[in-house]
Amino acid sequence: MIAERLQKLVEEMVDEGVQFDDAVHEFEKRFISRVLGQFDGSLTKTADALGIHRNTLTRKMGEYKIKRRAG
């Protein structure tokens, strides 16, 4: 099911002329924000859930201007 939904989204984005970097950045920003919210702003838990290093998470949060929600 998720593969089909993702395929449709990719088709729509390609049809609308969305560039690859913009698509990747938007996906990462929303994905990180969602997981960060699930863990009430815990960077360690969020990084673990995402499978990335905490420093990488912090860097991406700065890059995408994602605010840490106080837990």
N, C-alpha and C positions, 0 to 999 in steps of 0.2 A: 504493500500500500504506500509506504513512504517513498519508494522508488518511483512510483507512478506520479505522485504529487510533485516530487522533485523534478521529474522529467517535464511535466507541464510548466512548472515555474521556469525552468531553464529555457524552454521553447519561447515562453512569453518574453523573457528578458532578452533573448537573442533577437526576436522579432522587433522589440522596441529599441534595439541598438545599445543596450547596456554593455559597457566594456567589462572585461574580465576582472580587472583590478577593483573596479567599483562593486561588482557583485561579490567578490571575495571579502572585501572590507565590510560591506553591509551585513553579510552573513556572520562573519566573526563578531562584529559589534553586537548584533542581536543575540547570538548564541551565548557569548560571554555574559552579557547583561542578564539574560534569563537564568543561567546557572548561578551567577553571583546572587541574584535575588532569592533563589532556592535555599542558599546557605547563609542568608541574612548578612551578606557582606564579608563572610570569612574568606580571606584570600587563600589560605592553606586548603580548606575544604573544596573551594572552587577549582583551584589548580589541580588538585587530586582528581576531582570528577572529570575535568577536561583532559586529563592525561598530559598536562604541560607543567613545566617548572614554574614555581611561584614568581620568579623574576621575569619570566616570559609573560605571565599574566599581568604583572604590574606594568611592564612596558607596553603591552597591547592596550591596557586600560588608559594609559596616558596618550597613546596614539589616537585612540578613538574617543577620548574625553569621556570615559565612562566613570561615573561617580560611584564611590563605595558607599553602600548603605550601612549605616550603623546598626549593629546587631544587638 
